[in-house]
Amino acid sequence: MGNSGSHVGQNFCSQFLPEEQAEIDRLFDALSSDKNCPNVSSKSFSLKALQNHVGGAVPLEMVTRLYDGMRRVDLTGKAKGPSENVSQEQFTASMSHLLKGNSEEKSLMIMKMISATEGPVKAREVQKGKRFLGPQWLDCDCDRAMIEDWVFRVPHVAIFLSVVIHKGFLILCSSLDLTTLVPECQVDQGRGFESILDILSVMYINAHLPREQRHCWRLLFSSELHGHSFSQLCGHITHRGPCVAVLEDHDKHVFGGFASCSWEVKPQFQGDDRCFLFSICPSMAVYTHTGYNDHYMYLNHGQQTIPNGLGMGGQHNYFGLWVDVDFGKGHSRAKPTCTTYNSPQLSAQENFQFDKMEVWAVGDPSEEQLAKGNKSILDVDPEAQALLEISGRSRHSEGLREIPDDE
């Protein structure tokens, strides 16, 4: 890899089908005829025209990088620097390489988006806008061959660029099957909700889920919408099928875990070897089972002799991920790694605090899960039931609904 010439466009041949090329041409015509950019030749378009077309669909920095990459495309091999604006040939070549190209062609476009030179760049320049690299790599030099190898080995890089172009430019959307990349996310709330996860993070986690659960995510719990309450957490996530839990600590580390089975409040470990832990920020990684033990999932409440909270991996008081019954506190104790998942410490501090937590059910719920999802919080929270009885208040819903069978 990385042995061909460095000029995109030499011997260039569009990889688009005729109908796709026609759509690319229509987009160029729209960009080059932007009436808000009167001083630009009709045979090219400006950064402002591209920004006007994309609007807020793509971050400004990413739009600028894409534009810079396009105008650095050298179709003749004789250019002494980037063109003033983007020509139709440059635009077609850029789109062809980014959407249809191999790892070599994509890596060259990424290099052109980052730097005007052909020399190495710092990894932190590559990292901007994408969380693929750990902090220990940010000051390393990246040359063309390294970026090509990176694109080849980490398919989410190319997928991310494709989604940005298809959905940001509203071009060739029919050729991108988003159902296999980005799940439909359902939020049953009338007011606005801003997730901890961005689209790239969702794509990354979703790619590691069982295939039959990738098409749909349903929000079960959000501390923003449902409050900072462990009882609320239990009431919303138990008996609801496989789930993705994610939280952000006070140091902006984002991490979580996939529970392959329904959560149940009980003093025993639960789950199976499909469970995993993951990190999103400061770097993306997934940690799967080691086979050392079966401590995949744990959810307990109201016990006096064993821990009360939600945990994944490790053992009591030394979980790979732990959310305490005192909601807002947790720990990630992994020295050197979690025995169940081989994960390092996920949080910035071993004992962390957090305000933001979400739990998403993934895949379609079964009829049994839908029925069990209708449990009252009094069914899953014995402490709440006891407090109600002590206060002398009755359960007004008793007799009006069926009490779910205990498992």
N, C-alpha and C positions, 0 to 999 in steps of 0.2 A: 504494500500500500504506500501511497505518497510518492511514487516515482515519476508521475507524468508531469507535463509542464504546468506552470502555475497560472496560466491565463485562461479564465473561463471565457469561452466563446471561440477559441481556436478549434476549427473543425466542428463547431457547434451545430447540433441538429435538435430541434425541439422534440421532446419526448411526449408531447400531448397528442391525443387523438384529434381528428379534424374538428369535431364538435367542441372539444375542450379548448382548442386553440382559438376558435371563434369567440368563446366566452372570455378568454384572456385578452383578445383584441378589443372586445367591447369595453372591458374594464379600462384598458389603456386609453381608448378614445374618450371615455368619461373623465379620466384623470387629466388628460392633456387639454381638454376643453373647459376646464374649471374657470368660470367667469371671474372668480375671486383672485385669479392669478393672471392678469392681463398681459404681463410683460414676458411670459414664457412662450417659447415656440410651440406651435401646435404639434410638433413632432417629438415633444418631450413633456415631462411634468416635473413640478417642484415638490419640495418637502411639504410646503403649505397645502398643496392640492392633495397629497396623500393623507395628511393629518385631517383635512376637511372630510375626506371620504371615510376614514376609519372612525373618526369621532372619539368617543370614550371607550370603544370596544377593546382597544389595546393600549397599554401604558405608553405615554409619550416617548419614553426612553427607548422602548422596543421599536416604535415606529421610526424613530430617528436612526436606529441601528440598521433596520431593514433598508431604509432609504440610502444610507451611506454605503451599505454593501452593494446595492444595485448600481450606484454611480461609479463604483470602483471596478465594475466588470469591464475588462479590456477585451473587446471583440477582435481587435486587429493585432494585438501584441506589441503595439507601438506607442500606446498612450503613456504620457509622462506623469500622469496623476489622475485623480477622479474627475469626471465630467461635471459641468456646472449643474446640469439637470439629468434626469433619467430618460434615455431614448427608448423607443419601442423594442429595439433589439436587445438592449440591456435588460429591460423589464421581462421579456420573454425568456431570456437565458436564465435570469435569476429565479423566476418562478419554476422553470423546468427543473433546475438543479435542486431547489429546496423541496419541491413536491414529488419529483419523480427520480431524482438522482440517487446514485449509490453513496456509500459513506465517504468516498474520496471527493465527490462533487459537493456534497453537503458540507464537509469540513472546510473546503476552500471558501464557500460562501460565508460560513461562520467566521473564518479568519478575516474576510473582507468586511464583515459587519463590525468586527472588533477594532481592526487596525488598518491603516492605509499602507503599512509596510508588509513585507513578506516574512519578517523576522519573528522570533518568539515573543509571546506576550505573557504577562503574569496571569496565573490561574484565576485571581480575583476578578480580572477583566472578563474572563469567560463566564464566571459564576454569576455576574450581575443579572438579576431577573430570573435565575434558575437555581434551585437548591440541590445540586447534584454532588457538590464537592464538600468534604469535611474541612474544618478550619485549618488543619495541619497542612493542607495542600495549597492554600491561597497565595503564598509567596513563591511558589514554584514556577519555573519557566515552562511554558507550553509552546512547542513548535507545531508545525503543520501535521507532522506524523502522529504526534501525541493526540491532537484533536481528532484526527481521522480515526485513530484507534478507539478513542472515547465514544465517538458517534457510533462506531461499529459495535462496541460492547454494551452501550447503554441506549437501548432503542427508544427510551422515553425522550431523549433529546430531539430526535427527528419527529416523533409523535407530537411533542409540544410545539415545534415550529409549524407542523402541518395544521394543527388546530388553530394557532394564531393566524395563519394566512387564510385558511378556509373560512373561519368564523369572523375574523377581524375584517378581512377584505370582502366578505360575502361572495366568494368566488369558488366555483367547482364544489359546492357543498354536497351535491349528490354523490360525489365520489368518496366522501368521508363517512364511514359508518360509525357515527358517534356512540351508538348503543354499545359497542364493544370497548369504547375508550372512556367515555364520560357517562356515568349513570344518570338516569332521571332522579332528581333529588326532590322529595316531597316534604313540605313543611305545613302542618295543619294548624297554622296560626294566621289570624287576620292581620297582624302587624308585621312590620319589617323585621328581618332577621339576617344578621351578618355572621357567617360561619367563621370558625377558626381556620378552616381549610380553604386554600385557593384551588383553582381548577387543576393546576399541576399536581398538587398534593393529593387531590381526590383521584386523579388518573393513576398516580403512583400506587396508592393503597389498593385501588380497585383492581389493578393488574395482578395483584397477589392473592385475590380472593378466589374461591372456587368459581368456575366459569358460570355456573347456573345462578350465582348470586351477584353478578356484576351489573345487571341492567337497571337496577332500581335501589335507591337508598331512601329510607323513610326516617325522619327525625323523631326519635322517641323522647329524648331529654336534652334540654339545654339549660345551663345555669342562668343564662340571660333571660330565657322565657319562663322557666319553671321555678327559679329561685335557688338559693344556696342551701340546699337541704338534702341530707342523705336519705331521709324518708321519701322525699319526692323522687330522688334518683331510683330507689328500689321500686317504688310504685309504678314508675314509667318503663322500666327496662326488663322486669322479670317476666318469664314465659312469653317472650316476644320473638324468639328465634335468634339466629346468628346476628351479631352486632359488631360495629366498630365503635370503640370508645376513644376519644381524643381529648387532650387537655393542654393548656398553655400555662406554664409556671410564671412566677413573677420576674424571672430572668429571660423571658421570651423563648424558652425552649418549648418546642411543640412535639408531643409524643403520645403514644397510646397503644392499644392492642386490639386484635380481632378475636372475638369469642365465637367459636364455631357452633356452639349449642346455646339454647336458652339459658339465661341466668336464672338461678333459683337461690332463695335465701335458705341456707342450710350450713351446718358446721363442717361439711366435708368438701374436699376439692372436687371439681367437676370439669367437664370439657374433654377434648381429645387432641390428638397430635396435629390437627389442622389449625389450631390456635397459633397466633404469633404476636410478638411485640414489634413496634416500629418506631422510628424517629423521623421527624419531618424537618425540624430546625434545631440545631444549626446545620445538619446534614441529613440526607435521606438514606435510610437503611431499614431492612426488614430482618428480624431475628426469629428463626423457626426452632422447633423442638430439638433437643439434643438426645433424647432417649434416656437421660439420667434419672428422671422421675416423671410422675404424671400430675404434677402440681400446676395444671394449666390455668384453671380459673377458681376463684374463691369469692363468695359473697355471704356475709354473715351480719347479723344485727340482733341486739338484745341478749347476748351471752355475757356471762361474767368471767369465765375462766379462759376463753380463747379470744383472739383479736376480732374486733367488729369493724368491718369495712369491705372494700372491694379490692381484690388483689389478683395479679397474674404472675406466675413463675416464682421460683425460689422456695421459701418456706415461711412459716409464721414469724413475723417481725423482721424478715429479711426478704421481702418481695422484690421481684424485678420491677414491678409497678404496683403501688399501693395508694389507694384513696381512703383516707380515714373516715370513720363515722363522724368525727368532728370535721364536717365538710369544709374544704378549703385547705386542708393539710394532707400531706402524703409523703411517701419516700420511694426512692429507687436505690436499693442497696445491692450492689453487684461488685464484689471485690474478689477476683478481678472481673468476673462475669457472672450472670445469673445462671444457676445450675440447670434450669428448665429450658431456657431459650438461648443461652450463650450471649445474652445482650449485655452491653456495658451499662454504666449509670446513664439513664436517659435524661434526667433532670440536671440543671446546672448545679444545684446543691443536693447532697444526699437526702436531707430532709427539706422538702420544698413546700411552698405555699402557692395556691392558684386561685383565680377567680373564674376562669373560663373552662367549662367542660361540656362536651357534647357526646351523645350516644346515638348512633344511627343503626337501625335495623337494615339488613341487606337482603335482597332477593324478595320473592313473593311470600307473604305469610300463608301458612296452612290454616285450614278451618279450625284446627285444634289450637293453634297459636292465637288466632283471632278471638276465640272463646276465652282462652286463659288471659288474654290481654285485657279483658273486661273485668278482671278482679278488682275489687276495691283495695285501696291502700291499706285498709284495716285487715285484709286477708294476708297481705305480705309483710305487714309491720305489726307484730304482736304488741310492741310497746305502745303504739298509737291506740290500739284496741283497749289495752289495759288503762291508759289514761282516760279514755272516754268513759269506761265503766266506773272508774274511781270518781269521776266528776259527777256521776249520777245521771249522765245523759244516755239515751238509748240510741241504738243504731237504726235510724228511721228507714233505711233501705232494707232491713232484715224482713224477710217474708215477701218482699217485692221482687226479689231476684233469686236465682239459684246460686247456692254457695258452691264455688268450684271444688272439685274433688281434690283432696290432697294426694300428692304423689308419694 
